[in-house]
Amino acid sequence: MHQPISLTASAALLLLVLFYRALKNVTMETARDGWDSKVEYFLAQVGFSVGLGNVWRFPYLCHQNGGGAFILLYVLLMVLVGVPLFFLELAAGQSIRQGSIGVWRHISPKLVGIGYSSCVVCFFVALYYNVIIGWSIFYLGSSFKYPLLWETCPTEGNGTVKECAASSPTAYFWYRKALDITDSIDETGEFNPIITGCLLAAWVIVCLAMYKGIKSTGKVMYFSSVFPYVVLLCFLIRGVTLDGASEGIKFMFYPRLEIWADVQVWRQAATQVFFALGLGFGSVIAYSSYNPRNNNCHRDAFTVSGVNLMTSILATLVVFAVLGFRAKTIATECVKRNMKAAFEAMSSTPLPDLLINASDVENMTLNEYEHWYRTRGQQLNISGYNITACSLEEELKQGTGLAFIAFTEAMTLFPGSPFWSALFFLMLLNLGLSTMFGTMAGILTPLTDTFKTLCNHKFLFTACSCAVGFLIGLMFTQRCGNYFVAMFDDYSATLPLIIVVIFQTFSVAWVYGADRFLEDLKLMLDRPVPVVYKYMWKYVCPVAMLGLLGASLLKMVLERPTYIAWNREKASKEDLPYPGWALAVLSTLIVVAFLPVPIGFIHSLLLERLGQSPADAEAGYMPCATTDTDQTPLDTLPPSAGDPSSFSPLLEENQDTHLQNGHIEHFQSSAV
C-alpha cells in the first residue's frame, strides 16, 4: 500500500510544479489557435478516429457476425449515416469556430446542454481509456525480456502453477501478473502498484502533449498517427508469410449473408460506425474549429472516413493472418498428440484398424485428420486419453476479443518474439494516445472557449484536468479495476452519445434548418453542397439513430447487464450478473452524462421567463477568442474581412462587442 501512496504524492508534487510554471508563464491570448498545416489537422482527425477499436473490436465483430457480410453492412451504414453526420460536425465546428458548447449554444441557447453532455462523456471515456494505455505501457516494458514472461508457465515447487496449467501462460500472465484480478466486482482488493505507476505515466504523457493545445498536439501527431500504420504493414508482411495465414483470412472474409436478418447485428454495425468516427464526443468539432473557414471539410469527411474504413480492414487482415497461424499451429500440435496417443495405444492394446497412418503424422494435413476423426477417430475408446477434433475453425473462434491474450500468445510463436511484442504494444500505445488527445480536446476546447478564466490559464487547466483524471482513475487500478473498465466501456458512453448525436442532428436539420445550413456551407466553401445531405440529416440519420437507441434500450431491458469475470479456482472466464450497487452505478453514469441536456433547456426557459436572455446570463463567460486572426497557415485563404457578404448568416449572428474584466473585447467566431 505504500507504493500507491508515494505515487499519489509524486502526482501532487508534479501538480505543484505545473501550477508554478503556469503562474510564471501565463499570457493573455488574443487570437484563436490554428493548425500549422493541413497535414497536422488531417493526422489529428485520423488519429482520433482510428483507435484501439479499429484494431480489435472491428475484427472481432466481423468474425462474430458473418465476416464479409458484416463488412458490407458496415460500409452501407458508413455511407448512409456515418459520413453525413461526420460532415455535419466538421462543418459546424469550422463555420462557428467554437468547441461543442459554443456551437450548440450559438444555434440555440436551449441546446447548450448538448455540448456539456459531450464534455461529460469525454471525461468518462478519458478515465478508463488511459487505463488501457497504462496496460499497453506495462506490456511494452515487459516485452524487453527473452523469453517473454507470458511464453511459459511459472513453476511452483516441483510443478507448474495450477492456475496457469489449467488455462494458458498468456491468460495467466494477464489475469494474475498484470491485473492480479479478483473473482468478482464485489471483491475490491488493494491497489495494483505497477498498473498505478503505468497509469501515472500515461497521464503525464497526455499532459505533456496537450499543454500547449493543438500547437503541441499537432507535432506529436506526426509520430503517433503514422507509426501504427508502419507497424500494421510490418505485421501484414510478416503475417501473410506464416503457415496458416491464408486459412485465417479465408475464414474471416467468407460471407454469411443470413446474419443480415438479425437486428442485433445491425445494432452492432451501427454502433461501430458511430464510435469509429468519434461522433458526439465534440472532438471532431473541436479539431475542425481551428481550421480556416473555406477549408474543404466535405472532402475531409470522405477522406477521414475512407482512411478509417481501410484501417479497419487492414487491421482485420493482420489480426486474422496472425490468428490463423496461431490456430494452425495449435491444431497441428493437437493432431500430433492424438496420433501419438493412438499409435502408442495400438502398439499395446488391440484396436480396430485406424484407417490412417498414425506414424506418418508429419505429412498429415488437417483436412485428412478431420475426415478421419469424423469417420473413425471419435468412435475410438482409448483408456486414459480422449481423442479430440483438432478443428482449425474452432481454434479461430477463440480468443479474438482481447489484444492482451490472443495476439500475445501468437507472438510467442514468432522467431524474435520480444521484438514483435515491443513493436505491437508500442503501436497500441500510439493508437491509444492519438485517440486520447482527441478525447481531451473534446473536454478542453469547449470549456476554454466558454470560460475566459480557463482560457487565460490553459496550461494550468490542462494540468489540473490530467491530475484529477489520474486520481479518479485510481479506482481502475484496484484488483477489481478491470471490471469497472468494462462497466465504463459498455455503459458510460453508448446511450448518452447516441442521444447527443440525435439532438445534434435535430438542432441543425430542424431548429436551424437544413436548407439554411446548406446555404451557409455554400458561402463558406465557395461551392455548392449536394442537396442529398438535406434529406440525410432530416430523415435518414435521425431514423437510423432512433432505431439504434431503441435497439440498445431494448437489449438493456430484456437482458440483465453482465460482466466477464475470471474465476481463480476454475482458471476460466465466467459471465456474472452485476450486483445491485453496480447497476445503480452504471445507471448513474448514463443519467449524469445525459443530464446536462435537459438542465440546459430548463435553464434557458427560466431565463426567458425572468426576462433575461441566455446571452446576458452568460456574459461572464463568453467565448474567449478576442480578435480571431485565424493564424492557421493552410493552403487556403479566408474570405476578405472587408466584404461582409462573404460571411454566412450563421457567422454574422456570432459577432458582438462586450465590456468584460475592464477590457473592451470584440469576438468574432469567423476568420478576420
TILO-780977 format. One line per 8 residues: number of its first residue (from 1); for each residue y, x, z of C-alpha. Coordinates in pm, whole numbers, plus 50000, padded with zeros to 5 digits. Each point is the difference from the previous one (the first is absolute). Layout:
% residues N
NUM = Y,X,Z; ...
% end
This chain:
% residues 672
1 = 50000,50000,50000; 50233,50299,50038; 50010,50074,49627; 50142,49660,49891; 50263,50028,50274; 50103,50345,49880; 50011,49875,49641; 50225,49712,50106
9 = 50224,50247,50185; 50016,50213,49685; 50101,49692,49802; 50275,49927,50252; 50124,50360,49977; 50000,49977,49620; 50200,49677,50023; 50263,50170,50220
17 = 50032,50285,49749; 50040,49753,49714; 50256,49805,50205; 50208,50314,50061; 49980,50098,49635; 50103,49653,49889; 50304,49993,50229; 50099,50343,49874
25 = 49973,49919,49632; 50096,49633,49971; 50244,49933,49717; 50147,49683,49861; 49835,49896,49675; 50240,49880,49736; 49757,49923,49723; 49652,49869,49956
33 = 49737,50264,49931; 49835,50018,49661; 49699,50160,49839; 50064,50348,49864; 49792,49920,49692; 49799,49724,49842; 49687,50207,50061; 50055,49990,50378
41 = 50041,49623,49992; 49692,49950,49784; 49786,50226,50220; 50124,49817,50310; 49906,49657,49861; 49662,50126,49878; 49939,50182,50327; 50069,49687,50203
49 = 49791,49766,49786; 49709,50242,49952; 49840,50050,50340; 49671,50012,50181; 49922,49647,49884; 49981,50115,49639; 49746,50270,50085; 49773,49801,50230
57 = 50072,49630,50019; 50014,49945,49624; 49666,50176,49923; 49840,49818,50291; 50124,49659,49878; 49886,50077,49646; 49655,50086,50124; 49969,49693,50221
65 = 50147,49754,49750; 49846,50046,49660; 50108,50345,49885; 50163,49973,49659; 50051,49625,50046; 50216,50067,50306; 50208,50254,49806; 50068,49742,49727
73 = 50103,49746,50263; 50221,50258,50170; 50177,50085,49672; 50055,49629,49929; 50161,49939,50340; 50200,50322,49971; 50158,49879,49675; 50056,49636,50105
81 = 50113,50055,50360; 50035,50368,50093; 50233,50128,49727; 50244,49700,50012; 50035,50022,50379; 50032,50377,49989; 50272,49971,49736; 50178,49739,50213
89 = 50019,50236,50300; 50109,50295,49785; 50273,49795,49834; 50127,49844,50324; 50029,50336,50176; 50165,50171,49705; 50253,49725,49932; 50112,49931,50358
97 = 49952,50363,50113; 49898,49916,50354; 49679,50008,50201; 49785,49690,50046; 50225,49851,50272; 50318,50031,49793; 49834,49873,49681; 49874,49671,50141
105 = 50308,49943,50218; 50213,50046,49689; 49804,49736,49808; 50023,49761,50296; 50085,50069,50367; 49727,49754,50095; 49742,50238,49849; 50103,50313,50194
113 = 49684,49968,50209; 49789,50095,49699; 50137,50354,50016; 49949,50029,50375; 49644,49871,49963; 49931,50272,49741; 50128,50259,50247; 49771,49872,50275
121 = 49695,50010,49773; 50091,50353,49885; 50019,50105,50364; 49657,49854,50077; 49849,50170,49696; 50168,50333,50081; 49848,49994,50349; 49638,49996,49887
129 = 50043,50168,49661; 50116,50321,50164; 49684,49996,50211; 49797,50014,49677; 50215,50296,49895; 49918,50156,50338; 49628,49957,49930; 50050,50177,49666
137 = 50174,50289,50180; 49705,50023,50241; 49743,50013,49720; 50215,50244,49804; 50004,50236,50296; 49625,49957,50045; 49934,50088,49634; 50071,50371,50047
145 = 49659,50070,50147; 49671,50085,49834; 49774,49817,50017; 50203,49683,50041; 49979,49849,50348; 49862,49674,49863; 49735,50162,49783; 49723,50010,50262
153 = 49927,49831,50330; 50078,50194,50318; 49715,50094,50231; 49953,49887,50358; 49748,50196,50202; 49698,50054,49779; 50075,49719,49758; 50265,49825,49794
161 = 50257,49772,50162; 49840,49657,50003; 50306,49810,49872; 50035,50237,49704; 49629,49998,49913; 50000,49619,49995; 50304,49979,49768; 50124,50296,49793
169 = 50198,50321,50062; 50313,49859,49830; 49990,49669,50190; 49939,50184,50328; 50290,50238,49940; 50235,49713,49913; 49914,49762,50281; 49918,50248,50276
177 = 50186,50326,49930; 50313,49870,49825; 50051,49661,50169; 49764,50018,50301; 49997,49626,49954; 49907,49735,50257; 49743,49728,49938; 50259,49721,49981
185 = 50371,49929,50005; 49969,49886,50364; 49916,50355,50110; 50325,50192,49984; 49910,50352,50109; 50239,50293,50039; 50223,50148,49731; 49844,50225,49738
193 = 50205,50321,50040; 49918,50146,49657; 50086,49685,49806; 50314,49959,50216; 50111,50348,49894; 49927,49921,49635; 50203,49678,50028; 50293,50196,50143
201 = 49974,50245,49710; 50002,49711,49751; 50316,49849,50149; 50175,50341,50006; 49921,50045,49628; 50137,49653,49922; 50316,50064,50205; 50069,50335,49832
209 = 49951,49846,49655; 50223,49698,50072; 50282,50151,50204; 50240,50024,49704; 49891,49671,49846; 49910,50009,49632; 50166,50342,49962; 49713,50160,50193
217 = 49729,49747,49912; 50059,50040,49627; 49932,50374,50016; 49678,49952,50197; 49877,49751,49739; 49971,50273,49738; 49696,50123,50190; 49868,49702,50197
225 = 49992,49768,49695; 49871,50249,49742; 49741,50194,50203; 49757,49705,50042; 49968,49969,49621; 49914,50369,49971; 49729,49956,50263; 49865,49681,49840
233 = 49972,50175,49664; 49821,50294,50164; 49755,49764,50169; 49950,49806,49676; 49918,50317,49803; 49766,50115,50276; 49855,49653,50053; 49900,49921,49642
241 = 49801,50325,49985; 49787,49897,50300; 49651,49862,49963; 50019,49624,50056; 50369,49959,49909; 49921,49795,49688; 49780,49762,50202; 50279,49950,50253
249 = 50264,49929,49733; 49766,49769,49807; 49921,49806,50316; 50371,49980,50080; 50125,49855,49674; 49712,49771,49905; 50173,49660,49977; 49864,49703,50195
257 = 50219,49717,49874; 49842,49735,50224; 50218,50123,50288; 50304,49838,49835; 49872,49669,50139; 50046,50128,50358; 50339,49908,50149; 49984,50284,50251
265 = 49974,50255,49718; 50328,49866,49856; 50151,50025,50349; 49892,50363,50037; 50125,50092,49652; 50339,49836,50062; 50031,50167,50341; 49923,50339,49845
273 = 50268,49948,49732; 50238,49895,50273; 49950,50308,50214; 49952,50247,49714; 50358,49940,49882; 50146,49983,50351; 50149,49653,49954; 50193,49853,50291
281 = 50036,50321,50200; 50361,50050,49890; 49921,50359,49899; 50015,49922,49627; 50342,49840,50054; 50115,50295,50212; 49901,50263,49743; 50149,49809,49705
289 = 50326,49943,50189; 50081,50370,49957; 49991,49970,49618; 50303,49962,49771; 50053,49645,49883; 49884,50036,49644; 49676,50187,50072; 49723,49832,49798
297 = 49813,49843,50291; 49805,49775,49760; 49835,50304,49845; 49950,50147,50349; 49809,49688,50108; 49746,50042,49719; 49979,50378,50036; 49939,50006,50376
305 = 49754,49708,49978; 49814,50174,49718; 49979,50328,50189; 49878,49809,50305; 49723,49832,49799; 49891,50320,49827; 49993,50181,50336; 49772,49732,50143
313 = 49763,50031,49704; 50010,50382,50016; 49921,49990,50372; 49715,49757,49931; 49851,50240,49746; 50025,50288,50248; 49857,49806,50294; 49699,49862,49817
321 = 49927,50320,49811; 49973,50179,50335; 49821,49712,50175; 49761,49977,49704; 49915,50366,50058; 49956,49931,50372; 49781,49695,49936; 49778,50182,49751
329 = 49960,50298,50232; 49897,49775,50290; 49769,49790,49781; 49836,50312,49857; 49936,50137,50349; 49853,49663,50094; 49761,50017,49702; 49888,50349,50100
337 = 49932,49891,50359; 49802,49696,49891; 49795,50185,49739; 49926,50280,50246; 49882,49745,50256; 49787,49820,49740; 49847,50327,49874; 49916,50118,50355
345 = 49856,49659,50090; 49787,49998,49685; 49862,50344,50093; 49890,49891,50347; 49931,49628,49960; 49828,49810,49719; 50270,49810,49813; 49990,49798,49680
353 = 50117,50173,49685; 50379,50057,50027; 50043,49972,49622; 50259,50277,50018; 49988,50379,50029; 50125,50046,50356; 49974,50379,49977; 50248,50022,49710
361 = 50292,49850,50191; 50256,50245,49855; 49966,49846,49654; 49990,49641,50119; 50300,49785,49909; 50144,49730,50222; 49912,49733,49742; 49637,50113,50000
369 = 49990,49988,50378; 50164,49654,50019; 49748,49864,49749; 49714,50154,50198; 50136,49864,50328; 50024,49644,49866; 49650,50002,49851; 49811,50216,50249
377 = 50197,50180,50268; 50109,49705,50210; 49636,49889,50032; 49888,50329,50155; 49924,50007,50370; 50034,50357,50128; 49957,50043,50374; 50311,50136,50167
385 = 50218,49990,49686; 50187,49728,49815; 50043,50041,49624; 50356,49889,49912; 50165,49893,49673; 50240,50298,49960; 50235,49784,49794; 50302,50168,49842
393 = 50183,49666,49995; 49941,49941,50371; 50139,50344,50081; 50308,49928,49790; 50063,49681,50197; 50033,50191,50326; 50295,50174,50150; 50274,49936,49745
401 = 50245,49865,50255; 50097,50307,50201; 50140,50321,49856; 49910,50177,50320; 49624,49932,49967; 49874,49945,49644; 50213,50252,49814; 49975,50263,50274
409 = 49621,49974,49985; 50005,50042,49623; 50218,50310,50027; 49749,50171,50229; 49770,50009,49697; 50258,50188,49790; 49981,50378,49963; 50302,50137,50188
417 = 50031,49677,50198; 50285,50117,50232; 50226,50057,49699; 49939,49651,49859; 50032,49844,50344; 50338,50167,50065; 50119,49898,49654; 49890,49640,50052
425 = 50164,49952,50340; 50317,50175,49886; 50009,49740,49722; 49955,49717,50252; 50277,50150,50212; 50241,50004,49707; 49904,49650,49887; 50062,49872,50350
433 = 50329,50183,50043; 50150,49882,49670; 49919,49640,50095; 50128,50059,50353; 50334,50125,49866; 50043,49675,49808; 49901,49794,50303; 50257,50177,50216
441 = 50262,49950,49727; 49923,49628,50027; 50111,50022,50364; 50282,50254,49998; 50187,49904,49681; 50059,49628,50080; 50103,50073,50358; 50237,50286,49914
449 = 50150,49785,49723; 50056,49716,50247; 50104,50169,50324; 50287,50246,49968; 49915,50188,50320; 49651,50077,49871; 50146,50109,49668; 50233,50247,50170
457 = 49713,50143,50208; 49728,49990,49735; 49822,50316,50112; 49991,49893,50363; 49878,49652,49900; 49720,50153,49791; 49892,50230,50282; 50003,49720,50257
465 = 49803,49770,49770; 49731,50265,49955; 49989,50068,50375; 49959,49630,50079; 49732,49972,49732; 49809,50288,50158; 50021,49859,50353; 49883,49653,49896
473 = 49737,50157,49775; 49835,50158,50304; 49803,49676,50040; 49816,50093,49678; 49894,50335,50146; 49799,49844,50282; 49625,50007,49959; 50018,49636,49888
481 = 50301,50073,49779; 49806,49966,49673; 49945,49632,50076; 50376,49949,50039; 50056,50178,49669; 49763,49751,49835; 50181,49709,50169; 50343,50113,49881
489 = 49866,50075,49652; 49843,49656,49963; 50257,49774,50165; 50344,50159,50060; 50106,50010,49635; 49798,49772,49770; 50119,49650,50092; 50361,50095,50091
497 = 50046,50194,49675; 49860,49717,49789; 50248,49763,50166; 50284,50251,49951; 49925,50033,49627; 49983,49621,49961; 50348,49972,50155; 50129,50290,49789
505 = 49882,49836,49679; 50135,49660,50105; 50336,50158,50094; 50055,50158,49660; 49840,49735,49778; 50128,49686,50171; 50278,50080,50250; 50191,50250,49788
513 = 49856,49872,49674; 49765,50172,49757; 50235,49942,49702; 50294,50144,50191; 49796,50300,50114; 49881,50071,49645; 50360,49988,49880; 50097,50248,50273
521 = 49722,50232,49889; 50113,49973,49639; 50347,50120,50102; 49860,50267,50228; 49749,50145,49753; 50212,49932,49691; 49697,49844,49836; 49835,49656,50022
529 = 49704,49947,50231; 49705,49794,49862; 50041,49636,50098; 49632,49984,50095; 50097,50144,50340; 50185,49678,50075; 49676,49804,49989; 49805,50275,50175
537 = 50243,50005,50293; 50047,49622,50022; 49643,49881,49955; 49718,50251,49944; 50076,50243,50282; 50076,49739,50271; 49685,49803,49915; 49790,50317,50006
545 = 50150,50115,50331; 49957,49657,50160; 49638,50002,49885; 49951,50344,50154; 50162,49883,50324; 49779,49690,50012; 49682,50200,49932; 50092,50254,50270
553 = 50075,49729,50258; 49681,49817,49909; 49795,50313,50052; 50157,50057,50342; 49938,49639,50108; 49642,49973,49874; 49885,50346,50114; 50067,50130,50350
561 = 50166,50343,49966; 49756,50284,50058; 50012,50378,50005; 49748,50274,49931; 49895,50184,50315; 49784,50306,50050; 49710,49957,50241; 49918,50331,50163
569 = 49651,49904,50113; 49895,49858,49662; 50198,50267,49811; 50107,49736,49749; 50288,49769,49911; 50009,49637,50102; 50235,49706,49949; 50156,49873,50322
577 = 50236,49704,50048; 50344,50081,50134; 50036,49901,50368; 50256,49737,50098; 50271,50247,50098; 49961,50184,49668; 50036,49672,49809; 50322,49941,50193
585 = 50123,50350,49903; 49927,49960,49630; 50157,49653,50002; 50308,50149,50165; 50018,50269,49730; 50007,49733,49728; 50257,49784,50180; 50232,50289,50091
593 = 49996,50131,49643; 50092,49661,49854; 50234,49884,50279; 50324,50157,49860; 49989,49762,49700; 50048,49673,50198; 50225,50173,50253; 50234,50119,49724
601 = 50005,49654,49846; 50075,49826,50332; 50265,50260,50089; 50181,49938,49672; 49989,49622,50051; 50140,50031,50351; 50287,50216,49876; 50081,49741,49736
609 = 50002,49727,50266; 50238,50209,50211; 50230,50042,49703; 49939,50374,49979; 49868,50151,49678; 49703,50239,50022; 50213,50270,49838; 50257,49970,50282
617 = 49729,50014,50262; 49854,50313,49844; 50335,50173,49950; 49905,50246,50271; 49713,50135,49793; 50090,49961,49636; 49829,50229,49749; 50112,50350,50082
625 = 50059,50137,49649; 50377,50037,49961; 50099,50100,49650; 49670,50017,49817; 50052,50285,49760; 49641,49985,49876; 49926,50369,50034; 49669,49964,49817
633 = 50019,50231,49697; 49739,49822,49792; 50001,50003,49625; 50199,49678,49979; 50360,49934,50095; 50113,49690,50193; 50233,49744,49843; 50367,50072,50003
641 = 50176,49912,50323; 50302,49899,49801; 49813,49724,49825; 49940,49718,50248; 49798,49811,49744; 49740,50274,50003; 49884,49889,50344; 49762,49712,50040
649 = 50093,49688,50199; 49745,50107,50260; 50195,50318,50061; 50348,49856,49977; 49926,49787,50306; 49914,50311,50201; 50345,50162,49998; 50231,49965,50295
657 = 50241,50185,50226; 49952,50022,50375; 50189,50145,50293; 49735,50161,50220; 50010,50260,50280; 50362,50079,49917; 49922,50089,49638; 50073,49796,49690
665 = 49671,49992,49813; 49939,49877,49650; 49632,49955,49934; 49863,49915,49665; 49628,49978,49941; 50022,50108,49638; 50087,50339,49857; 50369,50086,49965
% end
